[in-house]
Amino acid sequence: MVQFLKTVVNPRPLSYETPPFPSLYWPFPVDGSQTAYLYDARAMWRFTLFWTLICVVVVHMAAAGYACMIQYRNWRTIWIVPVVYLIIGGIEALIAGNVVGGL
């Protein structure tokens, strides 16, 4: 494991638990303030990596879907486009999420 992931960014409160994955902030508070914070570098890296993977893969799949709609007549070979876009998008997201999350 890389050493910088083991460092603590800020001292965390005694009752701190890492918040669940999907979001750190809910804009429509029901029970008062619903803001959560990340204190561990590893949790920050993981959160950034997962959201980067989700966003980049969704954009690549939308582009692949559009390419498939445009080239529907080439149905025998067009199926490879989503596979290639998924692989390229996943690799890009892994690299970007690790770089940004590691900073």
MOPAC internal coordinates of N, CA, C and O (Angstrom, degrees):
PM7 1SCF
backbone

  N    0.0000 0     0.00 0     0.00 0    0    0    0
  C    1.4494 1     0.00 0     0.00 0    1    0    0
  C    1.5223 1   107.98 1     0.00 0    2    1    0
  O    1.2310 1   121.16 1   -37.94 1    3    2    1
  N    1.2916 1   115.39 1   142.06 1    3    2    1
  C    1.4564 1   120.86 1   179.70 1    5    3    2
  C    1.5283 1   108.86 1   -70.22 1    6    5    3
  O    1.2310 1   120.27 1   -39.26 1    7    6    5
  N    1.3101 1   117.09 1   140.74 1    7    6    5
  C    1.4628 1   122.15 1  -173.92 1    9    7    6
  C    1.5269 1   112.72 1   -63.99 1   10    9    7
  O    1.2310 1   119.39 1   142.92 1   11   10    9
  N    1.3408 1   118.77 1   -37.08 1   11   10    9
  C    1.4614 1   119.30 1  -176.13 1   13   11   10
  C    1.5284 1   112.28 1   -66.45 1   14   13   11
  O    1.2310 1   119.18 1   160.82 1   15   14   13
  N    1.3256 1   119.18 1   -19.18 1   15   14   13
  C    1.4535 1   120.24 1   177.55 1   17   15   14
  C    1.5273 1   111.80 1   -76.79 1   18   17   15
  O    1.2310 1   119.85 1   164.16 1   19   18   17
  N    1.3193 1   117.90 1   -15.84 1   19   18   17
  C    1.4558 1   121.58 1  -179.37 1   21   19   18
  C    1.5271 1   112.35 1   -90.33 1   22   21   19
  O    1.2310 1   120.03 1   171.06 1   23   22   21
  N    1.3182 1   117.56 1    -8.94 1   23   22   21
  C    1.4596 1   119.75 1  -178.95 1   25   23   22
  C    1.5189 1   110.22 1   -78.93 1   26   25   23
  O    1.2310 1   121.12 1   -26.29 1   27   26   25
  N    1.3063 1   115.47 1   153.71 1   27   26   25
  C    1.4625 1   121.79 1   177.46 1   29   27   26
  C    1.5114 1   107.62 1  -100.46 1   30   29   27
  O    1.2310 1   119.94 1   -52.31 1   31   30   29
  N    1.3310 1   117.71 1   127.69 1   31   30   29
  C    1.4562 1   122.05 1  -177.27 1   33   31   30
  C    1.5215 1   110.01 1   -73.06 1   34   33   31
  O    1.2310 1   119.44 1   126.54 1   35   34   33
  N    1.3072 1   118.67 1   -53.46 1   35   34   33
  C    1.4636 1   125.05 1   176.06 1   37   35   34
  C    1.5202 1   107.78 1  -131.73 1   38   37   35
  O    1.2310 1   120.14 1   -30.15 1   39   38   37
  N    1.3248 1   117.33 1   149.85 1   39   38   37
  C    1.4621 1   116.99 1   175.72 1   41   39   38
  C    1.5251 1   110.11 1   -64.77 1   42   41   39
  O    1.2310 1   120.70 1   -49.06 1   43   42   41
  N    1.2986 1   116.26 1   130.94 1   43   42   41
  C    1.4564 1   119.90 1  -176.74 1   45   43   42
  C    1.5236 1   110.58 1   -89.68 1   46   45   43
  O    1.2310 1   120.75 1   -26.35 1   47   46   45
  N    1.3383 1   116.17 1   153.65 1   47   46   45
  C    1.4568 1   119.72 1   176.79 1   49   47   46
  C    1.5281 1   110.88 1   -63.30 1   50   49   47
  O    1.2310 1   120.33 1   -21.27 1   51   50   49
  N    1.3211 1   116.97 1   158.73 1   51   50   49
  C    1.4558 1   121.09 1  -177.34 1   53   51   50
  C    1.5228 1   112.64 1   -64.36 1   54   53   51
  O    1.2310 1   119.83 1   144.83 1   55   54   53
  N    1.3268 1   117.93 1   -35.17 1   55   54   53
  C    1.4662 1   121.37 1  -178.05 1   57   55   54
  C    1.5305 1   112.28 1   -93.05 1   58   57   55
  O    1.2310 1   119.59 1  -159.80 1   59   58   57
  N    1.3050 1   118.39 1    20.20 1   59   58   57
  C    1.4595 1   122.09 1  -175.24 1   61   59   58
  C    1.5318 1   111.71 1   -74.55 1   62   61   59
  O    1.2310 1   121.41 1   -45.12 1   63   62   61
  N    1.3083 1   114.90 1   134.88 1   63   62   61
  C    1.4640 1   122.94 1   169.56 1   65   63   62
  C    1.5182 1   106.84 1  -129.46 1   66   65   63
  O    1.2310 1   120.60 1   -40.29 1   67   66   65
  N    1.3107 1   116.46 1   139.71 1   67   66   65
  C    1.4583 1   119.95 1   178.95 1   69   67   66
  C    1.5255 1   109.29 1   -61.45 1   70   69   67
  O    1.2310 1   119.82 1   -51.14 1   71   70   69
  N    1.3525 1   117.94 1   128.86 1   71   70   69
  C    1.4644 1   120.20 1  -178.18 1   73   71   70
  C    1.5265 1   111.23 1   -66.92 1   74   73   71
  O    1.2310 1   120.20 1   -21.94 1   75   74   73
  N    1.3342 1   117.23 1   158.06 1   75   74   73
  C    1.4659 1   119.83 1   178.39 1   77   75   74
  C    1.5253 1   111.03 1   -63.63 1   78   77   75
  O    1.2310 1   120.78 1   -18.23 1   79   78   77
  N    1.3267 1   116.11 1   161.77 1   79   78   77
  C    1.4626 1   121.61 1  -170.47 1   81   79   78
  C    1.5220 1   116.93 1   -60.70 1   82   81   79
  O    1.2310 1   117.51 1   126.01 1   83   82   81
  N    1.3119 1   122.34 1   -53.99 1   83   82   81
  C    1.4557 1   118.25 1  -159.61 1   85   83   82
  C    1.5210 1   116.56 1   -53.82 1   86   85   83
  O    1.2310 1   119.01 1   141.13 1   87   86   85
  N    1.3110 1   119.49 1   -38.87 1   87   86   85
  C    1.4531 1   118.20 1  -174.86 1   89   87   86
  C    1.5158 1   111.35 1  -153.70 1   90   89   87
  O    1.2310 1   121.33 1   -28.14 1   91   90   89
  N    1.3114 1   115.07 1   151.86 1   91   90   89
  C    1.4543 1   120.69 1   175.11 1   93   91   90
  C    1.5214 1   111.23 1  -100.76 1   94   93   91
  O    1.2310 1   119.98 1   165.24 1   95   94   93
  N    1.3106 1   117.64 1   -14.76 1   95   94   93
  C    1.4570 1   121.29 1  -175.77 1   97   95   94
  C    1.5171 1   109.29 1  -144.50 1   98   97   95
  O    1.2310 1   120.47 1   -49.70 1   99   98   97
  N    1.3105 1   116.71 1   130.30 1   99   98   97
  C    1.4607 1   121.61 1   175.61 1  101   99   98
  C    1.5171 1   107.31 1  -109.88 1  102  101   99
  O    1.2310 1   119.29 1   -61.63 1  103  102  101
  N    1.3384 1   118.97 1   118.37 1  103  102  101
  C    1.4718 1   121.24 1  -172.09 1  105  103  102
  C    1.5304 1   114.55 1   -72.04 1  106  105  103
  O    1.2310 1   118.94 1   167.51 1  107  106  105
  N    1.3227 1   119.63 1   -12.49 1  107  106  105
  C    1.4588 1   122.27 1  -179.16 1  109  107  106
  C    1.5259 1   109.28 1  -114.53 1  110  109  107
  O    1.2310 1   119.70 1   -98.02 1  111  110  109
  N    1.3336 1   118.18 1    81.98 1  111  110  109
  C    1.4605 1   119.32 1  -174.70 1  113  111  110
  C    1.5281 1   112.34 1   -66.83 1  114  113  111
  O    1.2310 1   121.12 1   -47.05 1  115  114  113
  N    1.3118 1   115.47 1   132.95 1  115  114  113
  C    1.4498 1   122.40 1   177.62 1  117  115  114
  C    1.5311 1   109.46 1  -101.16 1  118  117  115
  O    1.2310 1   120.93 1   134.44 1  119  118  117
  N    1.3093 1   115.82 1   -45.56 1  119  118  117
  C    1.4607 1   121.91 1  -178.15 1  121  119  118
  C    1.5220 1   110.69 1  -111.29 1  122  121  119
  O    1.2310 1   119.76 1  -128.22 1  123  122  121
  N    1.2908 1   118.07 1    51.78 1  123  122  121
  C    1.4567 1   120.52 1  -178.04 1  125  123  122
  C    1.5199 1   110.79 1    81.90 1  126  125  123
  O    1.2310 1   120.89 1    26.46 1  127  126  125
  N    1.3064 1   115.91 1  -153.54 1  127  126  125
  C    1.4579 1   121.26 1  -178.04 1  129  127  126
  C    1.5279 1   110.44 1   -69.40 1  130  129  127
  O    1.2310 1   120.37 1   -48.09 1  131  130  129
  N    1.3100 1   116.90 1   131.91 1  131  130  129
  C    1.4597 1   122.22 1   179.73 1  133  131  130
  C    1.5197 1   110.47 1  -124.21 1  134  133  131
  O    1.2310 1   120.87 1  -134.91 1  135  134  133
  N    1.3076 1   115.94 1    45.09 1  135  134  133
  C    1.4520 1   121.25 1   178.82 1  137  135  134
  C    1.5269 1   109.20 1   -95.59 1  138  137  135
  O    1.2310 1   120.77 1   -45.07 1  139  138  137
  N    1.3080 1   116.14 1   134.93 1  139  138  137
  C    1.4659 1   121.37 1   178.30 1  141  139  138
  C    1.5287 1   108.67 1  -119.81 1  142  141  139
  O    1.2310 1   120.60 1   -27.39 1  143  142  141
  N    1.2987 1   116.46 1   152.61 1  143  142  141
  C    1.4581 1   122.02 1  -178.14 1  145  143  142
  C    1.5237 1   110.24 1  -124.82 1  146  145  143
  O    1.2310 1   121.64 1   -27.88 1  147  146  145
  N    1.3204 1   114.47 1   152.12 1  147  146  145
  C    1.4593 1   121.19 1   174.65 1  149  147  146
  C    1.5214 1   108.27 1  -107.80 1  150  149  147
  O    1.2310 1   120.38 1   -48.66 1  151  150  149
  N    1.3204 1   116.87 1   131.34 1  151  150  149
  C    1.4595 1   121.33 1  -178.88 1  153  151  150
  C    1.5169 1   112.73 1  -110.46 1  154  153  151
  O    1.2310 1   119.62 1   155.24 1  155  154  153
  N    1.3142 1   118.33 1   -24.76 1  155  154  153
  C    1.4570 1   121.63 1  -178.58 1  157  155  154
  C    1.5220 1   110.71 1   -91.21 1  158  157  155
  O    1.2310 1   120.93 1   -40.19 1  159  158  157
  N    1.3249 1   115.83 1   139.81 1  159  158  157
  C    1.4618 1   120.54 1   177.64 1  161  159  158
  C    1.5238 1   110.79 1   -62.92 1  162  161  159
  O    1.2310 1   120.06 1   143.45 1  163  162  161
  N    1.3289 1   117.49 1   -36.55 1  163  162  161
  C    1.4611 1   120.69 1   179.85 1  165  163  162
  C    1.5340 1   111.16 1   -65.68 1  166  165  163
  O    1.2310 1   119.95 1   138.78 1  167  166  165
  N    1.3203 1   117.70 1   -41.22 1  167  166  165
  C    1.4653 1   121.11 1   178.42 1  169  167  166
  C    1.5280 1   110.41 1   -65.96 1  170  169  167
  O    1.2310 1   120.07 1   141.97 1  171  170  169
  N    1.3240 1   117.46 1   -38.03 1  171  170  169
  C    1.4738 1   121.13 1   177.82 1  173  171  170
  C    1.5255 1   110.55 1   -64.76 1  174  173  171
  O    1.2310 1   121.18 1   136.48 1  175  174  173
  N    1.3412 1   115.34 1   -43.52 1  175  174  173
  C    1.4590 1   119.84 1   179.44 1  177  175  174
  C    1.5313 1   110.74 1   -62.37 1  178  177  175
  O    1.2310 1   120.65 1   134.61 1  179  178  177
  N    1.3371 1   116.37 1   -45.39 1  179  178  177
  C    1.4643 1   121.04 1  -178.65 1  181  179  178
  C    1.5311 1   111.27 1   -63.89 1  182  181  179
  O    1.2310 1   120.03 1   135.34 1  183  182  181
  N    1.3256 1   117.55 1   -44.66 1  183  182  181
  C    1.4569 1   122.28 1   178.67 1  185  183  182
  C    1.5324 1   110.95 1   -59.48 1  186  185  183
  O    1.2310 1   120.64 1   132.45 1  187  186  185
  N    1.3379 1   116.38 1   -47.55 1  187  186  185
  C    1.4621 1   120.84 1   179.58 1  189  187  186
  C    1.5223 1   111.69 1   -64.15 1  190  189  187
  O    1.2310 1   120.20 1   137.69 1  191  190  189
  N    1.3095 1   117.23 1   -42.31 1  191  190  189
  C    1.4654 1   121.02 1   179.86 1  193  191  190
  C    1.5289 1   111.25 1   -62.14 1  194  193  191
  O    1.2310 1   120.09 1   132.80 1  195  194  193
  N    1.3303 1   117.43 1   -47.20 1  195  194  193
  C    1.4661 1   120.23 1  -178.36 1  197  195  194
  C    1.5193 1   111.96 1   -63.88 1  198  197  195
  O    1.2310 1   119.62 1   134.98 1  199  198  197
  N    1.3397 1   118.32 1   -45.02 1  199  198  197
  C    1.4602 1   119.58 1  -179.80 1  201  199  198
  C    1.5298 1   111.63 1   -68.50 1  202  201  199
  O    1.2310 1   119.85 1   146.17 1  203  202  201
  N    1.3191 1   117.89 1   -33.83 1  203  202  201
  C    1.4653 1   119.89 1   175.90 1  205  203  202
  C    1.5220 1   109.93 1   -65.89 1  206  205  203
  O    1.2310 1   119.88 1   137.03 1  207  206  205
  N    1.3263 1   117.83 1   -42.97 1  207  206  205
  C    1.4657 1   120.92 1   176.66 1  209  207  206
  C    1.5257 1   111.14 1   -58.94 1  210  209  207
  O    1.2310 1   120.39 1   133.09 1  211  210  209
  N    1.3182 1   116.85 1   -46.91 1  211  210  209
  C    1.4652 1   120.57 1  -178.22 1  213  211  210
  C    1.5245 1   110.80 1   -61.93 1  214  213  211
  O    1.2310 1   120.14 1   128.87 1  215  214  213
  N    1.3214 1   117.33 1   -51.13 1  215  214  213
  C    1.4770 1   120.71 1  -175.35 1  217  215  214
  C    1.5282 1   112.48 1   -65.62 1  218  217  215
  O    1.2310 1   120.19 1   134.76 1  219  218  217
  N    1.3246 1   117.24 1   -45.24 1  219  218  217
  C    1.4632 1   119.81 1  -176.94 1  221  219  218
  C    1.5306 1   110.65 1   -68.79 1  222  221  219
  O    1.2310 1   119.75 1   138.21 1  223  222  221
  N    1.3193 1   118.09 1   -41.79 1  223  222  221
  C    1.4665 1   120.35 1   179.98 1  225  223  222
  C    1.5225 1   111.00 1   -66.29 1  226  225  223
  O    1.2310 1   119.61 1   141.76 1  227  226  225
  N    1.3271 1   118.36 1   -38.24 1  227  226  225
  C    1.4717 1   120.66 1   177.59 1  229  227  226
  C    1.5289 1   110.64 1   -63.00 1  230  229  227
  O    1.2310 1   120.09 1   136.34 1  231  230  229
  N    1.3176 1   117.44 1   -43.66 1  231  230  229
  C    1.4706 1   120.30 1   179.10 1  233  231  230
  C    1.5320 1   110.65 1   -64.82 1  234  233  231
  O    1.2310 1   119.73 1   137.71 1  235  234  233
  N    1.3270 1   118.12 1   -42.29 1  235  234  233
  C    1.4621 1   120.92 1   178.97 1  237  235  234
  C    1.5330 1   111.42 1   -65.75 1  238  237  235
  O    1.2310 1   119.92 1   142.03 1  239  238  237
  N    1.3204 1   117.76 1   -37.97 1  239  238  237
  C    1.4640 1   120.11 1   178.96 1  241  239  238
  C    1.5268 1   111.38 1   -69.96 1  242  241  239
  O    1.2310 1   120.01 1   146.34 1  243  242  241
  N    1.3367 1   117.59 1   -33.66 1  243  242  241
  C    1.4697 1   120.46 1   174.99 1  245  243  242
  C    1.5320 1   110.17 1   -65.08 1  246  245  243
  O    1.2310 1   120.47 1   137.98 1  247  246  245
  N    1.3197 1   116.70 1   -42.02 1  247  246  245
  C    1.4666 1   120.42 1   177.49 1  249  247  246
  C    1.5297 1   110.87 1   -65.81 1  250  249  247
  O    1.2310 1   120.11 1   140.72 1  251  250  249
  N    1.3280 1   117.39 1   -39.28 1  251  250  249
  C    1.4633 1   120.67 1   178.13 1  253  251  250
  C    1.5229 1   110.50 1   -66.81 1  254  253  251
  O    1.2310 1   120.00 1   141.09 1  255  254  253
  N    1.3254 1   117.61 1   -38.91 1  255  254  253
  C    1.4619 1   120.83 1   176.82 1  257  255  254
  C    1.5205 1   111.65 1   -62.29 1  258  257  255
  O    1.2310 1   120.66 1   137.83 1  259  258  257
  N    1.3246 1   116.35 1   -42.17 1  259  258  257
  C    1.4638 1   120.45 1   177.46 1  261  259  258
  C    1.5251 1   110.61 1   -64.09 1  262  261  259
  O    1.2310 1   120.21 1   137.43 1  263  262  261
  N    1.3278 1   117.21 1   -42.57 1  263  262  261
  C    1.4706 1   120.43 1   178.74 1  265  263  262
  C    1.5233 1   110.64 1   -62.81 1  266  265  263
  O    1.2310 1   120.20 1   141.50 1  267  266  265
  N    1.3203 1   117.22 1   -38.50 1  267  266  265
  C    1.4722 1   120.52 1   178.57 1  269  267  266
  C    1.5243 1   111.37 1   -67.61 1  270  269  267
  O    1.2310 1   120.22 1   141.92 1  271  270  269
  N    1.3304 1   117.18 1   -38.08 1  271  270  269
  C    1.4713 1   119.89 1   178.19 1  273  271  270
  C    1.5223 1   111.52 1   -65.67 1  274  273  271
  O    1.2310 1   120.50 1   141.25 1  275  274  273
  N    1.3126 1   116.66 1   -38.75 1  275  274  273
  C    1.4658 1   120.81 1  -179.35 1  277  275  274
  C    1.5304 1   110.99 1   -68.81 1  278  277  275
  O    1.2310 1   120.25 1   141.46 1  279  278  277
  N    1.3199 1   117.12 1   -38.54 1  279  278  277
  C    1.4614 1   121.92 1  -175.36 1  281  279  278
  C    1.5285 1   112.44 1  -104.88 1  282  281  279
  O    1.2310 1   119.75 1  -144.46 1  283  282  281
  N    1.3131 1   118.09 1    35.54 1  283  282  281
  C    1.4656 1   121.42 1  -175.97 1  285  283  282
  C    1.5243 1   113.03 1   -60.46 1  286  285  283
  O    1.2310 1   119.67 1   156.92 1  287  286  285
  N    1.3086 1   118.23 1   -23.08 1  287  286  285
  C    1.4723 1   120.15 1  -179.41 1  289  287  286
  C    1.5261 1   112.37 1   -71.22 1  290  289  287
  O    1.2310 1   120.57 1   157.08 1  291  290  289
  N    1.3184 1   116.51 1   -22.92 1  291  290  289
  C    1.4687 1   120.78 1   178.72 1  293  291  290
  C    1.5245 1   109.45 1   -96.67 1  294  293  291
  O    1.2310 1   119.86 1  -129.63 1  295  294  293
  N    1.2949 1   117.88 1    50.37 1  295  294  293
  C    1.4610 1   122.48 1  -172.58 1  297  295  294
  C    1.5223 1   113.22 1   -63.64 1  298  297  295
  O    1.2310 1   119.85 1   159.08 1  299  298  297
  N    1.3147 1   117.89 1   -20.92 1  299  298  297
  C    1.4726 1   120.05 1  -179.51 1  301  299  298
  C    1.5227 1   112.25 1   -74.29 1  302  301  299
  O    1.2310 1   119.77 1   152.30 1  303  302  301
  N    1.3221 1   118.04 1   -27.70 1  303  302  301
  C    1.4628 1   120.47 1  -177.62 1  305  303  302
  C    1.5344 1   113.44 1  -115.45 1  306  305  303
  O    1.2310 1   119.72 1   165.80 1  307  306  305
  N    1.3045 1   118.15 1   -14.20 1  307  306  305
  C    1.4687 1   120.09 1  -174.53 1  309  307  306
  C    1.5240 1   112.71 1   -72.42 1  310  309  307
  O    1.2310 1   119.64 1   162.79 1  311  310  309
  N    1.3215 1   118.29 1   -17.21 1  311  310  309
  C    1.4621 1   120.89 1  -178.93 1  313  311  310
  C    1.5224 1   112.51 1   -63.23 1  314  313  311
  O    1.2310 1   120.34 1   159.15 1  315  314  313
  N    1.3332 1   116.95 1   -20.85 1  315  314  313
  C    1.4596 1   121.00 1  -178.93 1  317  315  314
  C    1.5303 1   111.93 1   -74.01 1  318  317  315
  O    1.2310 1   120.24 1   156.97 1  319  318  317
  N    1.3244 1   117.14 1   -23.03 1  319  318  317
  C    1.4720 1   120.43 1  -177.33 1  321  319  318
  C    1.5267 1   112.19 1   -60.34 1  322  321  319
  O    1.2310 1   118.41 1   129.81 1  323  322  321
  N    1.3548 1   120.63 1   -50.19 1  323  322  321
  C    1.4728 1   118.15 1   178.48 1  325  323  322
  C    1.5277 1   113.51 1   -61.88 1  326  325  323
  O    1.2310 1   120.39 1   146.08 1  327  326  325
  N    1.3212 1   116.85 1   -33.92 1  327  326  325
  C    1.4645 1   119.71 1   179.15 1  329  327  326
  C    1.5269 1   110.39 1   -65.68 1  330  329  327
  O    1.2310 1   120.62 1   133.68 1  331  330  329
  N    1.3197 1   116.43 1   -46.32 1  331  330  329
  C    1.4674 1   120.86 1   179.91 1  333  331  330
  C    1.5271 1   110.11 1   -64.84 1  334  333  331
  O    1.2310 1   119.99 1   135.53 1  335  334  333
  N    1.3378 1   117.62 1   -44.47 1  335  334  333
  C    1.4655 1   120.78 1   179.43 1  337  335  334
  C    1.5229 1   111.03 1   -63.22 1  338  337  335
  O    1.2310 1   119.75 1   142.40 1  339  338  337
  N    1.3190 1   118.08 1   -37.60 1  339  338  337
  C    1.4571 1   121.32 1   179.06 1  341  339  338
  C    1.5251 1   110.57 1   -65.57 1  342  341  339
  O    1.2310 1   120.06 1   136.43 1  343  342  341
  N    1.3103 1   117.49 1   -43.57 1  343  342  341
  C    1.4677 1   121.29 1   179.57 1  345  343  342
  C    1.5282 1   110.67 1   -65.46 1  346  345  343
  O    1.2310 1   120.37 1   132.24 1  347  346  345
  N    1.3298 1   116.89 1   -47.76 1  347  346  345
  C    1.4658 1   120.51 1  -179.42 1  349  347  346
  C    1.5238 1   110.76 1   -64.67 1  350  349  347
  O    1.2310 1   120.21 1   135.44 1  351  350  349
  N    1.3377 1   117.20 1   -44.56 1  351  350  349
  C    1.4653 1   120.31 1   178.72 1  353  351  350
  C    1.5207 1   112.34 1   -62.76 1  354  353  351
  O    1.2310 1   120.45 1   140.43 1  355  354  353
  N    1.3309 1   116.74 1   -39.57 1  355  354  353
  C    1.4582 1   120.17 1   178.32 1  357  355  354
  C    1.5130 1   112.29 1   -64.44 1  358  357  355
  O    1.2310 1   120.32 1   137.64 1  359  358  357
  N    1.3171 1   116.98 1   -42.36 1  359  358  357
  C    1.4647 1   120.58 1   178.79 1  361  359  358
  C    1.5292 1   110.43 1   -65.73 1  362  361  359
  O    1.2310 1   120.27 1   135.65 1  363  362  361
  N    1.3387 1   117.08 1   -44.35 1  363  362  361
  C    1.4649 1   120.52 1   178.07 1  365  363  362
  C    1.5214 1   111.00 1   -60.17 1  366  365  363
  O    1.2310 1   120.57 1   136.95 1  367  366  365
  N    1.3269 1   116.52 1   -43.05 1  367  366  365
  C    1.4632 1   120.58 1  -178.65 1  369  367  366
  C    1.5211 1   111.53 1   -67.45 1  370  369  367
  O    1.2310 1   119.95 1   140.82 1  371  370  369
  N    1.3236 1   117.71 1   -39.18 1  371  370  369
  C    1.4660 1   120.11 1   177.40 1  373  371  370
  C    1.5276 1   111.36 1   -62.05 1  374  373  371
  O    1.2310 1   120.82 1   136.24 1  375  374  373
  N    1.3098 1   116.04 1   -43.76 1  375  374  373
  C    1.4619 1   119.76 1   179.82 1  377  375  374
  C    1.5272 1   110.35 1   -66.66 1  378  377  375
  O    1.2310 1   120.00 1   129.99 1  379  378  377
  N    1.3361 1   117.60 1   -50.01 1  379  378  377
  C    1.4591 1   120.66 1  -177.79 1  381  379  378
  C    1.5301 1   111.71 1   -65.64 1  382  381  379
  O    1.2310 1   120.03 1   137.85 1  383  382  381
  N    1.3289 1   117.54 1   -42.15 1  383  382  381
  C    1.4578 1   120.06 1   179.98 1  385  383  382
  C    1.5096 1   112.69 1   -65.26 1  386  385  383
  O    1.2310 1   120.08 1   143.02 1  387  386  385
  N    1.3312 1   117.46 1   -36.98 1  387  386  385
  C    1.4620 1   120.08 1   177.84 1  389  387  386
  C    1.5209 1   111.72 1   -70.64 1  390  389  387
  O    1.2310 1   120.34 1   141.31 1  391  390  389
  N    1.3222 1   116.96 1   -38.69 1  391  390  389
  C    1.4640 1   119.50 1   179.67 1  393  391  390
  C    1.5272 1   110.37 1   -68.43 1  394  393  391
  O    1.2310 1   120.03 1   129.04 1  395  394  393
  N    1.3151 1   117.54 1   -50.96 1  395  394  393
  C    1.4621 1   120.68 1  -177.63 1  397  395  394
  C    1.5223 1   111.23 1   -69.15 1  398  397  395
  O    1.2310 1   120.00 1   136.93 1  399  398  397
  N    1.3086 1   117.60 1   -43.07 1  399  398  397
  C    1.4633 1   120.27 1   179.65 1  401  399  398
  C    1.5095 1   113.24 1   -68.84 1  402  401  399
  O    1.2310 1   119.99 1   153.21 1  403  402  401
  N    1.3126 1   117.63 1   -26.79 1  403  402  401
  C    1.4512 1   121.39 1   179.08 1  405  403  402
  C    1.5093 1   113.54 1   -80.55 1  406  405  403
  O    1.2310 1   120.11 1   164.56 1  407  406  405
  N    1.3243 1   117.40 1   -15.44 1  407  406  405
  C    1.4643 1   119.99 1   179.38 1  409  407  406
  C    1.4900 1   107.75 1   -78.99 1  410  409  407
  O    1.2310 1   120.10 1   180.00 1  411  410  409

